[in-house]
Amino acid sequence: MVVMAVVTNKHRVVVIGSGFGGLFSAKALKGADVEVTLIAKTTHHLFQPLLYQVATGILSEGEIAPATREVLSKQANVAVHLGEVTDIDLEARTVTHHVLSRETVTPYDSLIVAAGAGQSYFGNDHFALHAPGMKSIDDALELRGRIFGAFELAENLAAQGRDVDHLLTFVVVGAGPTGVEMAGQIAELSRRTLKRDFRAIESRQARVILVDAAGQVLPPFGQRLGQKSQEALEDLGVEVQLGAMVTDVDERGLTVKYKDGREETIASVTKIWAAGVQASPLGKVLADQSGAELDRAGRIRVTSELTLPGYPEVFVVGDMIALDNLPGVAQVAIQGAKYSAKTIRRRIEDKPPLPPFKYFDKGSMATISRFDAVAMIGKVRLSGFIAWLMWLAVHLVYLTGFKNQFTALIHWAVTFLSNDRSQRVSTEQQIFARSALQRLPRGTSELVSEPDFERARAILEEAALEQARLTDEGERGRVPV
Ligand SMILES: Cc1cc2nc3c(=O)[nH]c(=O)nc-3n(C[C@H](O)[C@H](O)[C@H](O)COP(=O)(O)OP(=O)(O)OC[C@H]3O[C@@H](n4cnc5c(N)ncnc54)[C@H](O)[C@@H]3O)c2cc1C
């Protein structure tokens, strides 16, 4: 174990996470008289709203996930560390994180926890193996591999005269914004992008099914926009099955139970899970020590100052919080991050506290296909091309870094104007690496060992001597007799 000795007499702020909550907290502390240590289990800041475009070949992973270190490189009061936080000690005021098997303990004076949420399979975690969620770059690349891979395999089998229906059936579970966007994009891919690329299969025949236990598409957008979105999806060729509960998932398909009691098994190799979220397990770590309440999604009930009850130096922001029915959206995380950073600044400057946190709703939007989206801003409801243009502008503005905005714009032009997609790489490792790693009892830690430098040096010296001898004795290239 290493204790990170931050030699400073400045106020030490530790930020957990490099998502919207973590990154914007660190940025909002720019110029403050504090030492910030940002610890995150990924090296990038991920723009989750565009993950579906990585999964369907429109954008590359780098365009939606710039290196956090690079984003913060000009901010001298922040140090960035890679590692998974496994423990927070509220009494000792320390955070413990691991990289592979190395442990580091970092002390703090103020802590901002922004570890986000993962996918929830509602108690059926074994579904994850066959129906990846959509939360990380790994998820998006795995899904890209599975989607494009399914078409490849279908072409192979169809050329041998074999049945390929199970390969050309794509099921998206969950009709929220992510599910709607994924289903729309797979439909566009099969109907437009791939239509000329195969010989033995007709990609346009692919079935894209969107299932949800709820009675409508996009419930948070209200009934009218939900209905419009459903009609737009159906025009694209997506089969929308509502009131349909997924009861089982395996390698070859999934079982769906309908409201009328009917049960159906859908043969489908490629399933995508976009149905639920579960807050980071760090919420439980905080709740166990502070007595704070957790809701069903594992989100922690914070005070109206976004702090942990009884621990005013610990802030929790973003997808991890349960407060006033706030949704799990980027703006809640960004505004919470700015509020927490501002509170810390005011405390060290001995200024009076801020009024309680108040969320300002800037609206919501979701795309259905190219040139078609729905948007809700205050009481205004929009759909179609205008909503899509707004979606384009907002996503471009919030994408981090000019470099990424520029290249994303070029890739969007390619996709939206010509139907082509520039990011169609899919590899075996993208598809299978996750399940291979899960088979290792200690995960990636099993794949590394402390290097034995002395042994390595002896091997290198011996090889160099042998190379020199071959040259000196003229033995190189001589055929042995
Ligand atoms: C597919 C998808 C589409 C979305 N679309 C939209 C949209 O269109 N509009 C919108 O407003 N919102 C959207 N959201 C929601 C939005 O992305 C989240 O609300 C937002 O990212 C929450 O920010 P956060 O900082 O709380 O968490 P995150 O952004 O998830 O960041 C969490 C961070 O914590 C790190 N972390 C997690 N656990 C640990 C640990 N133990 N140790 C160290 N680091 C850890 C992660 O690596 C990550 O850096 C979408 C989400 C998804 C998944």
PDBQT file of the ligand as one rigid body, heavy atoms in Angstrom, charges set to zero:
ROOT
HETATM    1  C1  LIG A 501     -25.903   5.712 -23.401  1.00  0.00    +0.000 C 
HETATM    2  C2  LIG A 501     -26.238   6.945 -22.601  1.00  0.00    +0.000 A 
HETATM    3  C3  LIG A 501     -26.846   8.024 -23.212  1.00  0.00    +0.000 A 
HETATM    4  C4  LIG A 501     -27.136   9.181 -22.485  1.00  0.00    +0.000 A 
HETATM    5  N1  LIG A 501     -27.725  10.238 -23.118  1.00  0.00    +0.000 NA
HETATM    6  C5  LIG A 501     -27.919  11.385 -22.437  1.00  0.00    +0.000 A 
HETATM    7  C6  LIG A 501     -28.431  12.542 -23.096  1.00  0.00    +0.000 A 
HETATM    8  O1  LIG A 501     -28.741  12.503 -24.289  1.00  0.00    +0.000 OA
HETATM    9  N2  LIG A 501     -28.573  13.684 -22.373  1.00  0.00    +0.000 N 
HETATM   10  C7  LIG A 501     -28.232  13.739 -21.047  1.00  0.00    +0.000 A 
HETATM   11  O2  LIG A 501     -28.340  14.807 -20.440  1.00  0.00    +0.000 OA
HETATM   12  N3  LIG A 501     -27.771  12.672 -20.402  1.00  0.00    +0.000 NA
HETATM   13  C8  LIG A 501     -27.597  11.498 -21.054  1.00  0.00    +0.000 A 
HETATM   14  N4  LIG A 501     -27.092  10.411 -20.408  1.00  0.00    +0.000 N 
HETATM   15  C9  LIG A 501     -26.855  10.485 -18.968  1.00  0.00    +0.000 C 
HETATM   16  C10 LIG A 501     -25.567  11.201 -18.637  1.00  0.00    +0.000 C 
HETATM   17  O3  LIG A 501     -24.518  10.725 -19.433  1.00  0.00    +0.000 OA
HETATM   18  C11 LIG A 501     -25.272  10.994 -17.158  1.00  0.00    +0.000 C 
HETATM   19  O4  LIG A 501     -26.340  11.535 -16.431  1.00  0.00    +0.000 OA
HETATM   20  C12 LIG A 501     -23.970  11.653 -16.747  1.00  0.00    +0.000 C 
HETATM   21  O5  LIG A 501     -22.892  11.056 -17.421  1.00  0.00    +0.000 OA
HETATM   22  C13 LIG A 501     -23.771  11.533 -15.248  1.00  0.00    +0.000 C 
HETATM   23  O6  LIG A 501     -22.547  12.085 -14.902  1.00  0.00    +0.000 OA
HETATM   24  P1  LIG A 501     -21.740  11.508 -13.650  1.00  0.00    +0.000 P 
HETATM   25  O7  LIG A 501     -20.514  12.336 -13.511  1.00  0.00    +0.000 OA
HETATM   26  O8  LIG A 501     -22.642  11.370 -12.488  1.00  0.00    +0.000 OA
HETATM   27  O9  LIG A 501     -21.366  10.031 -14.064  1.00  0.00    +0.000 OA
HETATM   28  P2  LIG A 501     -20.500   9.516 -15.283  1.00  0.00    +0.000 P 
HETATM   29  O10 LIG A 501     -20.495  10.471 -16.395  1.00  0.00    +0.000 OA
HETATM   30  O11 LIG A 501     -20.993   8.132 -15.526  1.00  0.00    +0.000 OA
HETATM   31  O12 LIG A 501     -19.028   9.450 -14.703  1.00  0.00    +0.000 OA
HETATM   32  C14 LIG A 501     -18.655   8.547 -13.708  1.00  0.00    +0.000 C 
HETATM   33  C15 LIG A 501     -17.148   8.554 -13.605  1.00  0.00    +0.000 C 
HETATM   34  O13 LIG A 501     -16.753   7.858 -12.451  1.00  0.00    +0.000 OA
HETATM   35  C16 LIG A 501     -15.747   6.908 -12.770  1.00  0.00    +0.000 C 
HETATM   36  N5  LIG A 501     -15.877   5.846 -11.786  1.00  0.00    +0.000 N 
HETATM   37  C17 LIG A 501     -16.926   5.042 -11.560  1.00  0.00    +0.000 A 
HETATM   38  N6  LIG A 501     -16.677   4.232 -10.512  1.00  0.00    +0.000 NA
HETATM   39  C18 LIG A 501     -15.438   4.547 -10.083  1.00  0.00    +0.000 A 
HETATM   40  C19 LIG A 501     -14.608   4.062  -9.028  1.00  0.00    +0.000 A 
HETATM   41  N7  LIG A 501     -15.010   3.097  -8.200  1.00  0.00    +0.000 N 
HETATM   42  N8  LIG A 501     -13.386   4.586  -8.904  1.00  0.00    +0.000 NA
HETATM   43  C20 LIG A 501     -12.950   5.571  -9.723  1.00  0.00    +0.000 A 
HETATM   44  N9  LIG A 501     -13.703   6.073 -10.717  1.00  0.00    +0.000 NA
HETATM   45  C21 LIG A 501     -14.933   5.567 -10.885  1.00  0.00    +0.000 A 
HETATM   46  C22 LIG A 501     -16.041   6.521 -14.206  1.00  0.00    +0.000 C 
HETATM   47  O14 LIG A 501     -14.900   5.983 -14.831  1.00  0.00    +0.000 OA
HETATM   48  C23 LIG A 501     -16.442   7.878 -14.770  1.00  0.00    +0.000 C 
HETATM   49  O15 LIG A 501     -15.296   8.607 -15.088  1.00  0.00    +0.000 OA
HETATM   50  C24 LIG A 501     -26.813   9.236 -21.111  1.00  0.00    +0.000 A 
HETATM   51  C25 LIG A 501     -26.200   8.143 -20.496  1.00  0.00    +0.000 A 
HETATM   52  C26 LIG A 501     -25.920   7.004 -21.238  1.00  0.00    +0.000 A 
HETATM   53  C27 LIG A 501     -25.256   5.842 -20.561  1.00  0.00    +0.000 C 
ENDROOT
TORSDOF 0
